[in-house]
């Protein structure tokens, strides 16, 4: 069961403080509204302070009917303050103070209730264990009349000892709990008046801990509203057992509005929560997509939460937008997967920053390895490696290739040529045929891998040794040194992958084999060239289409 406690504040100091905080947080071009509630005793003078003294600020006072208060009975306006001299029952009602400075406006609505009671109500709290004294919080009276007379009461009864000081000393004990009222008799503009201020001194358990305020709701929310209807925005914040006179809660929003707030305290599970309601009389277009922020402040900390108003039909739009965005995302992922090769090649063609020549210290874009020799000069492997491959990659797309059997110098040692050229290449293209790794080609090449100084004499198996050694060196760099990427290309008949070395089977499983179709049209091998270019590094230059058109033989 909720216990609702009415929140009362009449301290002029705190009213000024919260107005100043609202201005500092709200920023420029804002209209801030606060609702303050005060209970006044009949026959006592009372002052409503609109805002702190600030230069170049214009202040106007009015009642809830927007009528001027200049000639109201028992009411006087002095500077930014509205005085009740003294307060009477008919003074109960709402009083509005509107302050302007440039594009800034801030408005405070004071709800005044004037009651005929013998003892003024409590309007300030303090804790007995930490209160060495109780000051009479009527400094504005003492500024007007330094000779004002002070009388102290406890629980509406005179204190045993006569104390006329503005400060009442305390013993810091549970016996001090109670209501302390200071009555002040003063003179203002030649007339004698009385004013009073009551402080409640209460005791808390020894294990009492001040709670840092925390907004429960809203946190970061959106709310659906209908244009033309009224709306209440409710903010709830945990305040624990903190002193209520030091805890302030209010709404701020970045648009002009005539929307007052109302705050109160509820108790749940032995903890206190503060509620603050912002009432919007009519939802207008300017309210939509505007942040309404609830602030809770206490000397130990502060917190805030925001609500954004959206039109009622906005949810239907979101219903289609969210699935649409998800569909587009899935479509983009699928499209990228299907057209990744084309997108990468298009990016290379359109990119305006060419790769610097020899920037990575390499001399060749690819080293082409295949089984070659006089006995294979008419094979499809030789035709592909020495004619088709350079015709497209070198002449059309500007790649620089080192092709074994074409570019080495006569008399160079096999292991010297292979090791040096591969270290200077960015890719290794291995051309495979159905005869690449037949049993007779598996030569013992340990002496070559160990850089033996022995000299190989030309013999019928030299081509197999040359090709095998090239591939061994290249695979060592690719799989061990990680400095060379391998591209497998198949020509002639289908290659039996089970006959390949384990290293090539691994590359085949992870990267795949590009298959060249011989004796076919250019369009049949278009996909082959596209995927080969995708696996190659970006070319340095691109030959003119006019030179290469109808000139290449695939």
PADO-514820 format. One line per 4 residues: number of its first residue (from 1); their letters; for each residue x, y, z of C-alpha. Coordinates in nm, 2 decimals. Layout:
N
NUM) a) X,Y,Z ~ ...
This chain:
554
1) xxxx) 0.00,0.00,0.00 ~ 0.15,0.33,-0.11 ~ 0.16,0.61,0.14 ~ 0.14,0.94,-0.04
5) xxxx) 0.31,1.23,0.14 ~ 0.25,1.59,0.01 ~ 0.58,1.76,-0.07 ~ 0.60,2.11,0.07
9) xxxx) 0.87,2.37,0.01 ~ 0.85,2.74,0.10 ~ 1.21,2.82,0.14 ~ 1.28,3.12,-0.09
13) xxxx) 1.65,3.02,-0.10 ~ 1.57,2.67,-0.25 ~ 1.32,2.82,-0.50 ~ 1.58,3.05,-0.63
17) xxxx) 1.84,2.76,-0.64 ~ 1.62,2.53,-0.85 ~ 1.53,2.81,-1.10 ~ 1.90,2.88,-1.15
21) xxxx) 1.98,2.51,-1.20 ~ 1.70,2.49,-1.46 ~ 1.84,2.78,-1.65 ~ 2.19,2.64,-1.65
25) xxxx) 2.08,2.30,-1.77 ~ 1.81,2.41,-2.01 ~ 2.03,2.63,-2.22 ~ 1.92,2.92,-2.44
29) xxxx) 1.59,2.97,-2.62 ~ 1.39,2.77,-2.36 ~ 1.08,2.82,-2.16 ~ 1.10,2.65,-1.82
33) xxxx) 0.80,2.61,-1.59 ~ 0.79,2.51,-1.22 ~ 0.50,2.47,-0.98 ~ 0.57,2.56,-0.62
37) xxxx) 0.33,2.50,-0.34 ~ 0.32,2.70,-0.01 ~ 0.10,2.69,0.30 ~ 0.08,3.03,0.47
41) xxxx) -0.08,3.13,0.80 ~ -0.33,3.41,0.82 ~ -0.20,3.73,0.96 ~ 0.17,3.67,0.88
45) xxxx) 0.38,3.85,0.62 ~ 0.51,3.63,0.34 ~ 0.73,3.69,0.04 ~ 0.74,3.50,-0.30
49) xxxx) 1.08,3.54,-0.47 ~ 1.06,3.51,-0.84 ~ 1.42,3.45,-0.92 ~ 1.77,3.55,-0.81
53) xxxx) 1.88,3.90,-0.87 ~ 2.01,3.91,-1.22 ~ 2.09,4.19,-1.45 ~ 1.88,4.27,-1.76
57) xxxx) 1.59,4.04,-1.65 ~ 1.23,4.17,-1.67 ~ 0.98,4.02,-1.43 ~ 0.60,4.04,-1.44
61) xxxx) 0.35,3.91,-1.19 ~ -0.01,3.80,-1.26 ~ -0.28,3.58,-1.12 ~ -0.41,3.26,-1.28
65) xxxx) -0.65,3.47,-1.49 ~ -0.35,3.67,-1.62 ~ -0.46,3.98,-1.43 ~ -0.21,4.23,-1.30
69) xxxx) -0.15,4.23,-0.92 ~ -0.04,4.59,-0.89 ~ -0.36,4.71,-0.71 ~ -0.45,4.39,-0.52
73) xxxx) -0.55,4.43,-0.16 ~ -0.27,4.32,0.09 ~ -0.03,4.25,-0.20 ~ 0.28,4.46,-0.29
77) xxxx) 0.54,4.40,-0.57 ~ 0.88,4.51,-0.47 ~ 1.16,4.43,-0.73 ~ 1.13,4.07,-0.82
81) xxxx) 0.93,3.98,-0.51 ~ 0.56,3.95,-0.43 ~ 0.47,4.04,-0.07 ~ 0.16,3.94,0.13
85) xxxx) 0.13,4.21,0.39 ~ -0.02,4.03,0.57 ~ -0.16,3.71,0.41 ~ -0.54,3.67,0.43
89) xxxx) -0.77,3.38,0.34 ~ -0.88,3.54,0.01 ~ -0.52,3.54,-0.10 ~ -0.54,3.16,-0.17
93) xxxx) -0.48,3.08,-0.53 ~ -0.22,3.07,-0.81 ~ 0.03,3.34,-0.87 ~ 0.25,3.34,-1.18
97) xxxx) 0.59,3.50,-1.22 ~ 0.72,3.53,-1.58 ~ 1.09,3.63,-1.63 ~ 1.25,3.72,-1.96
101) xxxx) 1.60,3.77,-2.07 ~ 1.66,3.78,-2.45 ~ 1.52,3.46,-2.60 ~ 1.50,3.29,-2.26
105) xxxx) 1.18,3.28,-2.06 ~ 1.12,3.10,-1.73 ~ 0.79,3.08,-1.54 ~ 0.71,2.98,-1.19
109) xxxx) 0.36,2.91,-1.08 ~ 0.31,2.95,-0.70 ~ 0.01,2.77,-0.55 ~ -0.07,2.95,-0.23
113) xxxx) -0.30,2.81,0.05 ~ -0.37,3.05,0.33 ~ -0.50,2.88,0.65 ~ -0.62,3.02,0.98
117) xxxx) -0.39,2.82,1.22 ~ -0.24,2.90,1.55 ~ 0.10,2.76,1.45 ~ 0.27,2.79,1.11
121) xxxx) 0.33,2.46,0.92 ~ 0.67,2.30,0.87 ~ 0.85,2.43,0.57 ~ 1.21,2.31,0.64
125) xxxx) 1.37,1.99,0.77 ~ 1.70,1.90,0.94 ~ 1.86,1.60,1.12 ~ 1.91,1.62,1.49
129) xxxx) 2.24,1.42,1.49 ~ 2.41,1.66,1.25 ~ 2.24,1.99,1.35 ~ 2.44,2.20,1.60
133) xxxx) 2.19,2.49,1.56 ~ 1.87,2.60,1.40 ~ 1.89,2.93,1.20 ~ 1.59,3.14,1.14
137) xxxx) 1.56,3.12,0.76 ~ 1.42,3.47,0.71 ~ 1.73,3.66,0.60 ~ 1.52,3.88,0.37
141) xxxx) 1.34,4.01,0.68 ~ 1.66,4.08,0.86 ~ 1.79,4.27,0.56 ~ 1.49,4.49,0.57
145) xxxx) 1.49,4.55,0.94 ~ 1.81,4.49,1.13 ~ 1.62,4.56,1.46 ~ 1.37,4.29,1.41
149) xxxx) 1.26,4.10,1.72 ~ 1.29,3.72,1.73 ~ 1.09,3.47,1.94 ~ 1.14,3.09,1.94
153) xxxx) 0.87,2.82,1.99 ~ 0.90,2.45,2.01 ~ 0.60,2.25,1.90 ~ 0.41,2.58,1.91
157) xxxx) 0.50,2.64,2.28 ~ 0.74,2.89,2.42 ~ 1.09,2.76,2.50 ~ 1.17,2.76,2.87
161) xxxx) 1.46,3.00,2.83 ~ 1.43,3.32,2.64 ~ 1.62,3.33,2.32 ~ 1.61,3.63,2.09
165) xxxx) 1.89,3.54,1.87 ~ 1.85,3.45,1.50 ~ 2.01,3.12,1.57 ~ 1.88,2.86,1.82
169) xxxx) 2.16,2.63,1.97 ~ 2.10,2.26,1.98 ~ 2.23,1.97,2.19 ~ 2.25,1.72,1.90
173) xxxx) 2.04,1.46,2.08 ~ 1.71,1.27,2.01 ~ 1.55,1.50,2.27 ~ 1.58,1.79,2.02
177) xxxx) 1.33,1.63,1.78 ~ 1.03,1.85,1.72 ~ 0.90,2.16,1.53 ~ 1.09,2.49,1.59
181) xxxx) 0.93,2.81,1.49 ~ 1.09,3.15,1.49 ~ 0.85,3.45,1.50 ~ 0.99,3.78,1.37
185) xxxx) 0.84,4.12,1.43 ~ 0.97,4.38,1.19 ~ 0.90,4.71,1.03 ~ 0.85,4.74,0.65
189) xxxx) 0.77,5.08,0.48 ~ 0.66,5.22,0.81 ~ 0.42,4.94,0.90 ~ 0.47,4.66,1.16
193) xxxx) 0.43,4.30,1.05 ~ 0.50,3.95,1.18 ~ 0.66,3.66,0.99 ~ 0.74,3.30,1.08
197) xxxx) 0.94,3.00,0.97 ~ 0.92,2.65,1.10 ~ 1.19,2.38,1.09 ~ 1.13,2.02,1.17
201) xxxx) 1.42,1.85,1.35 ~ 1.40,1.47,1.32 ~ 1.61,1.18,1.42 ~ 1.74,0.90,1.19
205) xxxx) 1.89,0.56,1.27 ~ 2.26,0.54,1.33 ~ 2.30,0.32,1.02 ~ 2.13,0.58,0.80
209) xxxx) 2.30,0.63,0.46 ~ 2.23,0.91,0.22 ~ 2.10,0.76,-0.10 ~ 2.22,0.89,-0.44
213) xxxx) 1.91,0.98,-0.64 ~ 1.83,0.76,-0.93 ~ 1.56,0.79,-1.20 ~ 1.35,0.48,-1.22
217) xxxx) 1.16,0.58,-1.53 ~ 1.18,0.72,-1.79 ~ 1.53,0.62,-1.88 ~ 1.55,0.67,-2.26
221) xxxx) 1.20,0.61,-2.39 ~ 0.96,0.70,-2.67 ~ 0.59,0.75,-2.61 ~ 0.31,0.74,-2.86
225) xxxx) 0.07,1.04,-2.85 ~ -0.22,1.17,-3.05 ~ -0.23,1.53,-3.17 ~ -0.49,1.74,-2.99
229) xxxx) -0.51,1.53,-2.68 ~ -0.37,1.60,-2.34 ~ -0.08,1.41,-2.20 ~ 0.09,1.35,-1.86
233) xxxx) 0.45,1.26,-1.84 ~ 0.54,1.09,-1.52 ~ 0.89,1.07,-1.37 ~ 0.98,0.84,-1.08
237) xxxx) 1.31,0.86,-0.89 ~ 1.45,0.69,-0.59 ~ 1.55,0.93,-0.31 ~ 1.59,0.69,-0.02
241) xxxx) 1.57,0.88,0.31 ~ 1.74,1.20,0.19 ~ 1.63,1.53,0.33 ~ 1.34,1.64,0.11
245) xxxx) 1.43,2.01,0.13 ~ 1.76,1.93,-0.05 ~ 1.61,1.71,-0.32 ~ 1.47,1.87,-0.64
249) xxxx) 1.29,1.72,-0.93 ~ 1.17,1.89,-1.24 ~ 1.11,1.86,-1.62 ~ 1.29,2.05,-1.89
253) xxxx) 1.21,2.07,-2.26 ~ 1.35,2.27,-2.55 ~ 1.04,2.44,-2.67 ~ 0.80,2.71,-2.55
257) xxxx) 0.52,2.56,-2.35 ~ 0.26,2.64,-2.08 ~ 0.29,2.30,-1.91 ~ 0.32,2.31,-1.53
261) xxxx) 0.46,2.03,-1.31 ~ 0.35,1.87,-0.99 ~ 0.57,1.67,-0.76 ~ 0.51,1.46,-0.45
265) xxxx) 0.66,1.17,-0.25 ~ 0.55,0.81,-0.22 ~ 0.68,0.53,0.01 ~ 0.74,0.18,-0.11
269) xxxx) 0.91,-0.10,0.08 ~ 1.04,0.15,0.34 ~ 1.20,0.35,0.07 ~ 1.09,0.69,-0.05
273) xxxx) 1.04,0.78,-0.42 ~ 0.97,1.12,-0.57 ~ 0.72,1.16,-0.85 ~ 0.71,1.45,-1.09
277) xxxx) 0.42,1.49,-1.34 ~ 0.44,1.72,-1.64 ~ 0.10,1.80,-1.77 ~ 0.07,1.89,-2.14
281) xxxx) -0.28,2.04,-2.20 ~ -0.28,1.98,-2.58 ~ -0.03,1.78,-2.79 ~ 0.08,1.99,-3.08
285) xxxx) 0.31,1.93,-3.38 ~ 0.60,2.11,-3.21 ~ 0.58,1.86,-2.92 ~ 0.67,1.57,-3.15
289) xxxx) 1.02,1.44,-3.17 ~ 1.12,1.68,-2.89 ~ 1.31,1.56,-2.58 ~ 1.14,1.60,-2.25
293) xxxx) 1.40,1.54,-1.97 ~ 1.33,1.47,-1.61 ~ 1.61,1.58,-1.36 ~ 1.65,1.47,-1.00
297) xxxx) 1.92,1.66,-0.80 ~ 2.06,1.62,-0.45 ~ 2.39,1.74,-0.30 ~ 2.52,1.38,-0.32
301) xxxx) 2.44,1.33,-0.69 ~ 2.20,1.37,-0.98 ~ 2.03,1.17,-1.25 ~ 1.81,1.22,-1.55
305) xxxx) 1.58,1.04,-1.79 ~ 1.44,1.14,-2.13 ~ 1.11,1.09,-2.31 ~ 1.06,1.16,-2.68
309) xxxx) 0.70,1.19,-2.81 ~ 0.61,1.03,-3.14 ~ 0.28,1.03,-3.33 ~ 0.05,0.73,-3.29
313) xxxx) 0.09,0.62,-3.65 ~ 0.47,0.61,-3.61 ~ 0.46,0.26,-3.48 ~ 0.30,0.14,-3.80
317) xxxx) 0.59,0.30,-3.99 ~ 0.84,0.14,-3.76 ~ 0.66,-0.20,-3.82 ~ 0.76,-0.17,-4.19
321) xxxx) 1.09,0.01,-4.15 ~ 1.25,-0.25,-3.92 ~ 1.17,-0.55,-4.14 ~ 1.27,-0.35,-4.44
325) xxxx) 1.61,-0.26,-4.29 ~ 1.67,-0.63,-4.20 ~ 1.57,-0.74,-4.55 ~ 1.81,-0.48,-4.70
329) xxxx) 2.09,-0.59,-4.47 ~ 2.04,-0.96,-4.57 ~ 2.01,-0.86,-4.94 ~ 2.34,-0.66,-4.91
333) xxxx) 2.52,-0.95,-4.74 ~ 2.39,-1.20,-5.00 ~ 2.47,-0.96,-5.29 ~ 2.82,-0.90,-5.16
337) xxxx) 2.88,-1.27,-5.13 ~ 2.75,-1.34,-5.49 ~ 2.92,-1.04,-5.65 ~ 3.23,-1.00,-5.43
341) xxxx) 3.47,-1.07,-5.71 ~ 3.31,-0.81,-5.94 ~ 3.29,-0.55,-5.66 ~ 3.66,-0.60,-5.58
345) xxxx) 3.77,-0.57,-5.94 ~ 3.55,-0.27,-6.00 ~ 3.70,-0.10,-5.69 ~ 4.05,-0.17,-5.83
349) xxxx) 3.96,-0.01,-6.16 ~ 3.79,0.30,-6.00 ~ 4.04,0.36,-5.73 ~ 4.23,0.67,-5.80
353) xxxx) 4.54,0.59,-5.59 ~ 4.77,0.36,-5.79 ~ 4.99,0.12,-5.60 ~ 5.34,0.25,-5.58
357) xxxx) 5.58,0.05,-5.80 ~ 5.81,-0.18,-5.60 ~ 5.66,-0.04,-5.28 ~ 5.68,-0.38,-5.12
361) xxxx) 6.03,-0.46,-5.27 ~ 5.89,-0.72,-5.51 ~ 5.98,-0.73,-5.88 ~ 5.71,-0.96,-6.01
365) xxxx) 5.34,-0.99,-5.96 ~ 5.35,-1.37,-6.00 ~ 5.59,-1.66,-6.06 ~ 5.44,-1.91,-6.30
369) xxxx) 5.54,-2.27,-6.24 ~ 5.47,-2.57,-6.47 ~ 5.64,-2.88,-6.61 ~ 5.83,-2.77,-6.92
373) xxxx) 6.09,-2.89,-7.16 ~ 6.14,-2.97,-7.53 ~ 5.93,-3.29,-7.50 ~ 5.64,-3.08,-7.37
377) xxxx) 5.68,-2.78,-7.60 ~ 5.35,-2.86,-7.78 ~ 5.15,-2.94,-7.47 ~ 4.85,-2.74,-7.36
381) xxxx) 5.04,-2.65,-7.05 ~ 5.32,-2.48,-7.25 ~ 5.06,-2.31,-7.46 ~ 4.87,-2.17,-7.16
385) xxxx) 5.18,-2.07,-6.96 ~ 5.38,-1.91,-7.24 ~ 5.10,-1.76,-7.46 ~ 4.75,-1.74,-7.31
389) xxxx) 4.85,-1.63,-6.96 ~ 5.09,-1.35,-7.05 ~ 4.86,-1.23,-7.33 ~ 4.59,-1.15,-7.08
393) xxxx) 4.77,-1.07,-6.75 ~ 5.07,-0.89,-6.90 ~ 4.94,-0.72,-7.21 ~ 4.59,-0.64,-7.10
397) xxxx) 4.61,-0.58,-6.73 ~ 4.97,-0.47,-6.69 ~ 5.10,-0.75,-6.46 ~ 5.46,-0.85,-6.46
401) xxxx) 5.52,-1.23,-6.46 ~ 5.82,-1.45,-6.42 ~ 5.75,-1.76,-6.63 ~ 5.99,-2.05,-6.59
405) xxxx) 6.12,-2.17,-6.92 ~ 6.09,-1.81,-7.06 ~ 6.26,-1.56,-6.84 ~ 6.56,-1.74,-6.67
409) xxxx) 6.90,-1.68,-6.81 ~ 7.10,-1.96,-6.97 ~ 7.35,-2.12,-6.74 ~ 7.18,-2.02,-6.41
413) xxxx) 7.16,-2.29,-6.15 ~ 6.80,-2.41,-6.09 ~ 6.79,-2.36,-5.72 ~ 6.94,-2.01,-5.74
417) xxxx) 6.69,-1.90,-6.01 ~ 6.39,-2.04,-5.84 ~ 6.47,-1.92,-5.49 ~ 6.56,-1.57,-5.60
421) xxxx) 6.27,-1.51,-5.84 ~ 6.01,-1.65,-5.59 ~ 6.13,-1.42,-5.32 ~ 6.08,-1.13,-5.55
425) xxxx) 5.72,-1.24,-5.65 ~ 5.39,-1.16,-5.49 ~ 5.20,-1.47,-5.61 ~ 5.29,-1.83,-5.72
429) xxxx) 5.08,-1.97,-6.00 ~ 5.11,-2.34,-6.03 ~ 4.98,-2.49,-6.36 ~ 4.85,-2.84,-6.31
433) xxxx) 4.77,-3.11,-6.56 ~ 4.67,-3.47,-6.52 ~ 5.04,-3.56,-6.56 ~ 5.19,-3.31,-6.31
437) xxxx) 5.24,-3.56,-6.03 ~ 5.26,-3.90,-6.19 ~ 5.49,-4.14,-6.00 ~ 5.78,-4.09,-6.24
441) xxxx) 5.79,-3.71,-6.16 ~ 5.83,-3.76,-5.79 ~ 6.21,-3.71,-5.79 ~ 6.43,-3.71,-5.49
445) xxxx) 6.51,-3.34,-5.47 ~ 6.65,-3.32,-5.12 ~ 6.98,-3.20,-5.25 ~ 6.80,-2.92,-5.43
449) xxxx) 6.60,-2.82,-5.12 ~ 6.92,-2.81,-4.92 ~ 7.08,-2.58,-5.18 ~ 7.33,-2.85,-5.29
453) xxxx) 7.62,-2.72,-5.50 ~ 7.58,-3.01,-5.74 ~ 7.52,-2.93,-6.11 ~ 7.23,-3.09,-6.28
457) xxxx) 7.29,-3.21,-6.64 ~ 7.01,-3.18,-6.89 ~ 6.82,-3.51,-6.92 ~ 6.47,-3.62,-7.00
461) xxxx) 6.35,-3.58,-6.64 ~ 6.49,-3.23,-6.61 ~ 6.15,-3.07,-6.67 ~ 5.99,-3.27,-6.39
465) xxxx) 6.27,-3.18,-6.15 ~ 6.25,-2.82,-6.24 ~ 5.87,-2.80,-6.19 ~ 5.87,-3.00,-5.87
469) xxxx) 6.15,-2.79,-5.72 ~ 5.97,-2.47,-5.81 ~ 5.66,-2.59,-5.64 ~ 5.84,-2.71,-5.34
473) xxxx) 6.02,-2.38,-5.28 ~ 5.70,-2.19,-5.34 ~ 5.49,-2.40,-5.11 ~ 5.76,-2.37,-4.84
477) xxxx) 5.73,-1.99,-4.87 ~ 5.35,-2.00,-4.88 ~ 5.29,-2.24,-4.59 ~ 5.59,-2.18,-4.37
481) xxxx) 5.72,-1.83,-4.43 ~ 5.37,-1.70,-4.52 ~ 5.52,-1.47,-4.77 ~ 5.36,-1.60,-5.09
485) xxxx) 5.01,-1.68,-5.19 ~ 4.95,-1.98,-5.42 ~ 4.71,-1.99,-5.71 ~ 4.63,-2.34,-5.85
489) xxxx) 4.53,-2.35,-6.22 ~ 4.42,-2.67,-6.40 ~ 4.45,-2.73,-6.77 ~ 4.38,-3.03,-6.99
493) xxxx) 4.20,-3.32,-6.82 ~ 4.07,-3.33,-6.47 ~ 4.34,-3.34,-6.21 ~ 4.32,-3.63,-5.96
497) xxxx) 4.35,-3.44,-5.63 ~ 4.44,-3.76,-5.45 ~ 4.77,-3.77,-5.65 ~ 4.87,-3.42,-5.53
501) xxxx) 5.11,-3.37,-5.24 ~ 4.94,-3.30,-4.91 ~ 5.05,-2.93,-4.93 ~ 4.87,-2.89,-5.26
505) xxxx) 4.56,-3.08,-5.14 ~ 4.54,-2.84,-4.85 ~ 4.55,-2.54,-5.08 ~ 4.29,-2.70,-5.30
509) xxxx) 4.06,-2.75,-5.01 ~ 4.10,-2.40,-4.87 ~ 4.14,-2.19,-5.19 ~ 4.01,-2.42,-5.47
513) xxxx) 4.15,-2.48,-5.82 ~ 4.08,-2.25,-6.11 ~ 3.99,-2.45,-6.42 ~ 4.10,-2.33,-6.77
517) xxxx) 3.89,-2.46,-7.06 ~ 4.10,-2.50,-7.37 ~ 3.96,-2.49,-7.72 ~ 3.67,-2.28,-7.62
521) xxxx) 3.55,-1.92,-7.69 ~ 3.66,-1.62,-7.50 ~ 3.33,-1.59,-7.32 ~ 3.36,-1.94,-7.18
525) xxxx) 3.68,-1.85,-6.99 ~ 3.56,-1.50,-6.88 ~ 3.48,-1.63,-6.53 ~ 3.82,-1.80,-6.51
529) xxxx) 4.01,-1.47,-6.59 ~ 3.79,-1.28,-6.35 ~ 3.86,-1.51,-6.06 ~ 4.23,-1.52,-6.15
533) xxxx) 4.25,-1.14,-6.15 ~ 4.07,-1.14,-5.81 ~ 4.34,-1.36,-5.66 ~ 4.62,-1.16,-5.82
537) xxxx) 4.74,-0.83,-5.65 ~ 4.62,-0.51,-5.80 ~ 4.78,-0.44,-6.14 ~ 5.02,-0.14,-6.18
541) xxxx) 4.86,-0.02,-6.50 ~ 4.58,-0.11,-6.73 ~ 4.63,-0.14,-7.10 ~ 4.41,0.05,-7.34
545) xxxx) 4.11,-0.14,-7.47 ~ 4.18,-0.02,-7.82 ~ 4.51,-0.20,-7.81 ~ 4.38,-0.53,-7.66
549) xxxx) 4.04,-0.55,-7.82 ~ 4.01,-0.85,-8.05 ~ 4.38,-0.91,-8.00 ~ 4.40,-1.16,-7.72
553) xx) 4.39,-1.54,-7.76 ~ 4.24,-1.72,-7.46
